């Protein structure tokens, strides 16, 4: 009789231990799923912010926008004459190249 009681008690203890391990693993699994969901939400927020910053950057790099800011806010104007300094040995080639590069003259 004592042997059956001890055997039943040891089986019950093992069952409780295995049930505890199972519950621990199950709660850890749920916790990790919540962390994964939070990471996915943060990732989508970062991707959205990256798209917004990319569009802002494209707008600010637009040459028309840069020209508008330069002329309106910074009061910059185009120069009337552009003088080029070229390192050629023949003076005739220098004046010919300058006339090709500056179509206003």
C-alpha positions as CSV (number, residue, x, y, z in Angstrom):
1,X,0.0,0.0,0.0
2,X,2.8,2.4,0.8
3,X,4.5,1.6,-2.4
4,X,1.4,2.5,-4.4
5,X,0.9,5.7,-2.5
6,X,4.5,6.8,-3.1
7,X,4.3,5.8,-6.8
8,X,1.1,7.8,-7.2
9,X,2.6,10.7,-5.4
10,X,5.7,10.7,-7.5
11,X,3.6,10.5,-10.7
12,X,1.5,13.4,-9.4
13,X,4.7,15.5,-8.7
14,X,6.1,14.7,-12.1
15,X,2.8,15.7,-13.7
16,X,2.8,19.1,-11.8
17,X,6.4,19.7,-12.8
18,X,5.7,19.0,-16.5
19,X,2.5,21.2,-16.3
20,X,4.6,24.0,-14.8
21,X,7.2,23.7,-17.5
22,X,4.5,23.7,-20.2
23,X,2.9,26.8,-18.7
24,X,6.2,28.6,-18.5
25,X,7.0,27.8,-22.2
26,X,3.5,28.8,-23.2
27,X,3.7,32.2,-21.5
28,X,7.1,32.8,-22.9
29,X,5.8,32.0,-26.4
30,X,2.9,34.5,-25.9
31,X,5.3,37.1,-24.6
32,X,7.6,36.7,-27.7
33,X,4.6,37.0,-30.0
34,X,3.7,40.3,-28.4
35,X,7.3,41.5,-28.8
36,X,7.3,40.5,-32.4
37,X,4.0,42.4,-33.0
38,X,5.4,45.5,-31.3
39,X,8.6,45.2,-33.5
40,X,6.5,44.9,-36.6
41,X,4.5,48.1,-35.7
42,X,7.8,50.0,-35.0
43,X,9.2,48.8,-38.3
44,X,6.2,50.0,-40.2
45,X,6.4,53.4,-38.4
46,X,10.1,53.7,-39.3
47,X,9.4,52.7,-42.9
48,X,6.7,55.3,-43.1
49,X,9.0,58.0,-41.6
50,X,11.7,57.0,-44.0
51,X,9.3,57.5,-47.0
52,X,8.3,60.9,-45.7
53,X,12.0,62.0,-45.2
54,X,12.8,60.7,-48.7
55,X,10.1,62.8,-50.2
56,X,11.2,65.8,-48.2
57,X,14.8,65.3,-49.4
58,X,13.7,64.9,-53.0
59,X,11.7,68.2,-52.7
60,X,14.7,70.0,-51.3
61,X,17.1,68.6,-53.8
62,X,14.9,69.7,-56.7
63,X,16.9,72.3,-58.7
64,X,13.8,74.5,-59.2
65,X,13.3,74.6,-55.4
66,X,17.0,75.3,-54.8
67,X,16.9,78.2,-57.4
68,X,13.7,79.6,-55.8
69,X,15.1,79.6,-52.3
70,X,18.4,81.1,-53.6
71,X,16.6,83.9,-55.4
72,X,13.8,84.7,-53.0
73,X,15.3,84.1,-49.5
74,X,19.0,84.6,-50.1
75,X,18.6,87.3,-52.8
76,X,21.1,85.6,-55.1
77,X,21.2,86.4,-58.8
78,X,22.8,84.9,-61.8
79,X,26.1,86.5,-62.8
80,X,26.1,88.7,-65.9
81,X,29.5,87.6,-67.2
82,X,31.2,84.3,-66.5
83,X,35.0,84.3,-66.9
84,X,36.7,81.0,-67.3
85,X,40.4,80.3,-66.6
86,X,41.7,77.5,-68.8
87,X,45.1,76.1,-68.8
88,X,45.9,75.8,-72.5
89,X,49.1,76.9,-74.3
90,X,47.4,78.4,-77.3
91,X,45.6,81.7,-76.6
92,X,43.4,81.3,-79.7
93,X,42.0,78.0,-78.4
94,X,41.2,79.6,-75.1
95,X,39.0,82.3,-76.6
96,X,37.3,79.7,-78.9
97,X,36.5,77.4,-75.9
98,X,35.2,80.4,-73.9
99,X,32.8,81.4,-76.7
100,X,31.5,77.8,-76.9
101,X,30.9,77.5,-73.2
102,X,29.2,80.9,-72.8
103,X,26.2,81.1,-75.2
104,X,25.2,84.6,-73.9
105,X,28.2,86.3,-75.5
